[in-house]
């Protein structure tokens, strides 16, 4: 019998845990990568605690070089300093690849704030880098098209492709911890990521601008996917919402990467791993962001895991494919058709 899945989910409502955790924990990956005895189980336990109570955690000794992150931030500044006329040549559409100008998004799927004002950030959306003759590219499937890179900035392109590769490797290395934290075999998630994962980069610039009431650099929202990586900028602005309803800053920690759960994994875990809302305030200095979404393949179905279902907490969500969830999230928040029409006339 085939599994019946939703194609358009009901408005997303996260299952809230009973927690008042207000600190973002720091997880050290060095013992795990060094295969020290007991490190894998300890780290999976720490990860479970973080994901059940606050939904965010920092990782240190993760293997991503500081020099690469520094080069990425430098290249982002170069790209966003291009004239608007050059950047808009790469404009995004329903495939969610390309340049997103300021005031192109209103996060209407958010359930923790009625977002009515357009976000002030500008962004470059990038998917997995593929050859033009890649079978997935030739299928012309939504979300899987050639990336839109600027002409004349080859170092920018090379640097961001290098960044995406190491972030994909990092995500793969964390999968056993997520599986063990959910009482599954260590290789449980591998089959969903080892072939054509729909990983995506969201590289943003938050300019210094005046904002109206209820307007943000990036409005309150939770992320769409499996998990999110974010090497933090030294310029503050990111805040997360604790389960007690308090907004707290996510402070810069030298060399650390911030990690959080997306809505797709939240559904998959029946609300056990929380997709914590967060926002970016309008900064007092130009701020840049290297957000990377580590996602499974389009065909992956998030059906609440049996290890996350009890008699007191039955399944909270209907099964849905990653492709359909990404479509729902993108169409609800990114006004690509409206914006492209206004630009092209």
GULO-345512 format. One record per residue (C-alpha): residue in three letters; y, x, z. Coordinates in steps of 0.25 Angstrom, whole numbers, padded with zeros to 4 digits, always signed. Layout:
% residues N
ALAYXZ
...
% end
This chain:
% residues 345
UNK+0000+0000+0000
UNK+0014+0006-0004
UNK+0024+0007+0007
UNK+0036-0003+0005
UNK+0049+0004+0007
UNK+0063-0001+0008
UNK+0072+0003-0003
UNK+0085-0001+0004
UNK+0084+0000+0019
UNK+0091-0009+0029
UNK+0104-0003+0034
UNK+0100+0009+0042
UNK+0099+0007+0057
UNK+0094+0019+0065
UNK+0085+0017+0077
UNK+0093+0023+0089
UNK+0085+0031+0099
UNK+0089+0030+0114
UNK+0096+0043+0116
UNK+0109+0049+0121
UNK+0107+0063+0115
UNK+0121+0069+0112
UNK+0117+0083+0109
UNK+0112+0089+0096
UNK+0100+0098+0099
UNK+0098+0111+0093
UNK+0084+0115+0087
UNK+0080+0129+0085
UNK+0071+0131+0073
UNK+0068+0145+0075
UNK+0055+0143+0084
UNK+0050+0133+0074
UNK+0052+0142+0062
UNK+0046+0154+0069
UNK+0034+0145+0072
UNK+0034+0147+0087
UNK+0024+0140+0095
UNK+0028+0126+0099
UNK+0041+0127+0091
UNK+0038+0116+0081
UNK+0034+0106+0091
UNK+0046+0109+0100
UNK+0055+0108+0089
UNK+0050+0095+0084
UNK+0051+0089+0098
UNK+0065+0094+0098
UNK+0068+0088+0085
UNK+0062+0075+0089
UNK+0071+0074+0101
UNK+0083+0077+0093
UNK+0080+0067+0082
UNK+0077+0056+0092
UNK+0089+0058+0100
UNK+0101+0063+0092
UNK+0096+0064+0078
UNK+0103+0078+0076
UNK+0099+0092+0079
UNK+0103+0106+0076
UNK+0094+0117+0071
UNK+0095+0132+0072
UNK+0087+0144+0067
UNK+0084+0135+0055
UNK+0084+0146+0045
UNK+0096+0142+0036
UNK+0106+0154+0036
UNK+0120+0152+0041
UNK+0124+0160+0028
UNK+0119+0149+0019
UNK+0126+0138+0027
UNK+0139+0146+0027
UNK+0138+0147+0011
UNK+0135+0133+0010
UNK+0147+0129+0018
UNK+0155+0139+0009
UNK+0150+0133-0004
UNK+0153+0119+0001
UNK+0167+0122+0003
UNK+0168+0128-0011
UNK+0162+0116-0017
UNK+0171+0105-0010
UNK+0183+0114-0013
UNK+0181+0110-0028
UNK+0191+0101-0035
UNK+0187+0086-0033
UNK+0186+0085-0048
UNK+0175+0096-0048
UNK+0167+0089-0037
UNK+0167+0075-0042
UNK+0160+0080-0055
UNK+0148+0081-0045
UNK+0150+0067-0040
UNK+0138+0060-0033
UNK+0132+0047-0037
UNK+0120+0038-0033
UNK+0111+0051-0033
UNK+0119+0056-0021
UNK+0121+0070-0028
UNK+0134+0076-0030
UNK+0148+0076-0025
UNK+0153+0065-0015
UNK+0168+0064-0014
UNK+0175+0060-0002
UNK+0176+0046+0002
UNK+0163+0042-0006
UNK+0154+0038+0006
UNK+0154+0027+0016
UNK+0142+0028+0025
UNK+0139+0013+0025
UNK+0124+0014+0030
UNK+0129+0019+0043
UNK+0126+0010+0055
UNK+0134+0017+0065
UNK+0148+0016+0059
UNK+0154+0007+0049
UNK+0158+0017+0039
UNK+0169+0011+0030
UNK+0177+0024+0026
UNK+0173+0034+0016
UNK+0169+0048+0021
UNK+0178+0059+0018
UNK+0168+0070+0015
UNK+0165+0075+0001
UNK+0150+0079-0002
UNK+0141+0085-0012
UNK+0127+0079-0012
UNK+0116+0088-0016
UNK+0101+0085-0018
UNK+0089+0094-0020
UNK+0092+0104-0031
UNK+0083+0102-0043
UNK+0081+0107-0057
UNK+0086+0098-0068
UNK+0072+0096-0073
UNK+0066+0093-0059
UNK+0057+0080-0061
UNK+0066+0073-0050
UNK+0079+0076-0057
UNK+0073+0071-0070
UNK+0069+0058-0064
UNK+0084+0055-0061
UNK+0080+0049-0048
UNK+0091+0045-0039
UNK+0095+0056-0029
UNK+0088+0067-0037
UNK+0098+0072-0047
UNK+0103+0086-0050
UNK+0113+0091-0040
UNK+0128+0091-0044
UNK+0133+0105-0042
UNK+0147+0109-0045
UNK+0149+0118-0057
UNK+0155+0132-0054
UNK+0149+0133-0040
UNK+0135+0139-0041
UNK+0135+0146-0028
UNK+0138+0132-0021
UNK+0126+0126-0028
UNK+0117+0138-0025
UNK+0121+0138-0011
UNK+0118+0123-0009
UNK+0105+0124-0015
UNK+0101+0135-0006
UNK+0106+0127+0006
UNK+0098+0115+0001
UNK+0085+0123+0000
UNK+0085+0129+0014
UNK+0089+0115+0020
UNK+0077+0109+0013
UNK+0068+0120+0018
UNK+0074+0118+0032
UNK+0071+0103+0031
UNK+0056+0106+0027
UNK+0054+0115+0039
UNK+0059+0104+0049
UNK+0050+0094+0043
UNK+0038+0098+0053
UNK+0047+0096+0065
UNK+0051+0082+0061
UNK+0036+0078+0058
UNK+0032+0084+0072
UNK+0044+0077+0079
UNK+0039+0064+0073
UNK+0024+0066+0077
UNK+0020+0069+0063
UNK+0012+0081+0057
UNK+0021+0093+0054
UNK+0020+0091+0039
UNK+0022+0076+0039
UNK+0036+0076+0032
UNK+0032+0087+0022
UNK+0028+0077+0011
UNK+0041+0070+0011
UNK+0049+0083+0009
UNK+0040+0092+0001
UNK+0043+0086-0013
UNK+0057+0081-0018
UNK+0064+0079-0005
UNK+0078+0072-0007
UNK+0086+0082+0001
UNK+0101+0082+0000
UNK+0113+0090+0003
UNK+0126+0083+0007
UNK+0137+0094+0007
UNK+0150+0089+0012
UNK+0165+0092+0014
UNK+0173+0085+0025
UNK+0188+0087+0022
UNK+0199+0086+0032
UNK+0205+0072+0029
UNK+0211+0061+0037
UNK+0201+0050+0039
UNK+0203+0035+0043
UNK+0196+0028+0054
UNK+0181+0027+0052
UNK+0182+0038+0041
UNK+0174+0051+0042
UNK+0170+0063+0035
UNK+0156+0057+0035
UNK+0155+0044+0041
UNK+0144+0041+0052
UNK+0131+0040+0046
UNK+0116+0045+0047
UNK+0110+0053+0037
UNK+0100+0047+0026
UNK+0088+0056+0026
UNK+0078+0064+0033
UNK+0086+0075+0040
UNK+0099+0081+0038
UNK+0103+0096+0040
UNK+0118+0100+0042
UNK+0123+0114+0045
UNK+0135+0111+0052
UNK+0149+0114+0048
UNK+0158+0121+0058
UNK+0168+0110+0056
UNK+0165+0099+0065
UNK+0164+0084+0061
UNK+0150+0080+0062
UNK+0146+0070+0073
UNK+0133+0063+0077
UNK+0132+0050+0084
UNK+0123+0051+0097
UNK+0114+0039+0101
UNK+0124+0036+0112
UNK+0135+0033+0101
UNK+0143+0046+0103
UNK+0147+0055+0091
UNK+0145+0069+0094
UNK+0149+0081+0086
UNK+0138+0090+0079
UNK+0143+0104+0083
UNK+0142+0116+0074
UNK+0131+0126+0078
UNK+0131+0139+0071
UNK+0119+0140+0062
UNK+0113+0126+0066
UNK+0110+0115+0057
UNK+0111+0100+0061
UNK+0099+0091+0058
UNK+0099+0076+0059
UNK+0090+0064+0055
UNK+0093+0055+0043
UNK+0090+0040+0042
UNK+0078+0042+0033
UNK+0071+0050+0044
UNK+0076+0040+0055
UNK+0069+0029+0047
UNK+0056+0038+0045
UNK+0056+0040+0061
UNK+0058+0026+0064
UNK+0071+0030+0071
UNK+0065+0040+0079
UNK+0073+0052+0073
UNK+0088+0046+0073
UNK+0097+0047+0061
UNK+0110+0050+0069
UNK+0123+0045+0064
UNK+0134+0056+0062
UNK+0147+0058+0055
UNK+0157+0068+0051
UNK+0172+0067+0056
UNK+0183+0071+0047
UNK+0184+0086+0050
UNK+0197+0094+0053
UNK+0193+0105+0044
UNK+0184+0104+0031
UNK+0170+0102+0034
UNK+0158+0105+0025
UNK+0144+0100+0027
UNK+0130+0104+0022
UNK+0122+0092+0025
UNK+0107+0092+0020
UNK+0098+0080+0020
UNK+0083+0084+0021
UNK+0076+0072+0015
UNK+0062+0068+0010
UNK+0058+0064-0004
UNK+0063+0051-0010
UNK+0049+0045-0009
UNK+0048+0047+0006
UNK+0047+0034+0014
UNK+0052+0034+0028
UNK+0043+0024+0035
UNK+0044+0025+0050
UNK+0034+0035+0055
UNK+0022+0030+0063
UNK+0026+0040+0074
UNK+0039+0034+0076
UNK+0034+0019+0077
UNK+0030+0013+0090
UNK+0028-0001+0095
UNK+0042+0000+0102
UNK+0048+0005+0089
UNK+0042+0000+0077
UNK+0046+0004+0063
UNK+0061+0002+0062
UNK+0063+0005+0047
UNK+0056+0001+0034
UNK+0051+0013+0025
UNK+0060+0018+0014
UNK+0060+0029+0004
UNK+0070+0041+0006
UNK+0075+0038-0008
UNK+0078+0023-0005
UNK+0084+0027+0008
UNK+0093+0038+0002
UNK+0098+0027-0008
UNK+0101+0017+0002
UNK+0109+0028+0010
UNK+0116+0034-0002
UNK+0120+0020-0008
UNK+0125+0015+0006
UNK+0134+0027+0009
UNK+0138+0034-0004
UNK+0147+0026-0013
UNK+0143+0034-0026
UNK+0144+0023-0036
UNK+0158+0018-0030
UNK+0163+0033-0030
UNK+0158+0037-0044
UNK+0164+0025-0050
UNK+0177+0027-0044
UNK+0177+0042-0048
UNK+0172+0039-0062
UNK+0180+0027-0065
% end
